[in-house]
Amino acid sequence: MPEPAPHANPFVFLAEDDVDDQELLIEALAQYVPAMQVQTAANGKKAMTQLLALPPQQLPCLIILDYNLPEVNGGEILKQLAAEERYAPVPKVVWSTSNSPLYRQICMDLGARAYFVKPSDIKGIEKMAQEMLAYCQLVTSS
């Protein structure tokens, strides 16, 4: 599998319909990489439209998907991205309020690098953000 190109201006793509969860995760990501840009989509259909519109030389260093997105869920987005060769080297992770082993297995089978259950406190979100950013190779996971 080809290695992702180095990112001159790395950014994360976040598909999340809950505005509070969006804001909490963006703030947590910024603690580790203050200059990190985050592009967001509030539902799965918008996420796919935005991702497919990105030029190949401007792909995100990480895609974070909520599993339970409206219109198109995170699993379906993973399936659609698997058909896009240019997205093969881009790490994808899923986060969800559900700790369902079935959802986790579906996502891992469809190419997610990790499946995170959304933490209920800010410290948990910060730790999860650090683990997510390790997939961008911009921080180390402790």
C-alpha positions, 0 to 999 in steps of 0.5 A: 500500500502506498505511503501517504504524502507528507502534509504541508498543511495537515488537517483532520476531517471530522464527520459528526452531527453533534455540535457539542461533540464536534467542539470538544474534539476539535478543542482536544485535537488543538491541545496536541497540534495547535495549528491543526485545521479541522474540516467538518461535516454534519451528516454522512451525505455531506461528508462524502460530498466534501471528501470526494471533492478534495483534490488528491494532493490535499487529502486529510491526514486523518478521517474521524467518523461518527458511526451514527451519522444521519443520512449515511452512517460511518460504516457506509462511508468507510465502504464508499471510501474503500472504493476510492484508491486515493483514500487507501493510505489515509487513516480512518477511525470511528467514534461512537456512543455505542460500544457494540462489538458488531459495530466495532467489527463492521468498522474494522472489517471496512478499513477503520484503524480504530473504533473509539467509544466516546468518553464521557469526560474531557480528560477521556476526550483529550486522551482519545484525541492524542491516540487519534492524532498518532495516526497522523504521525504528528504526535505519539500516543502514550 
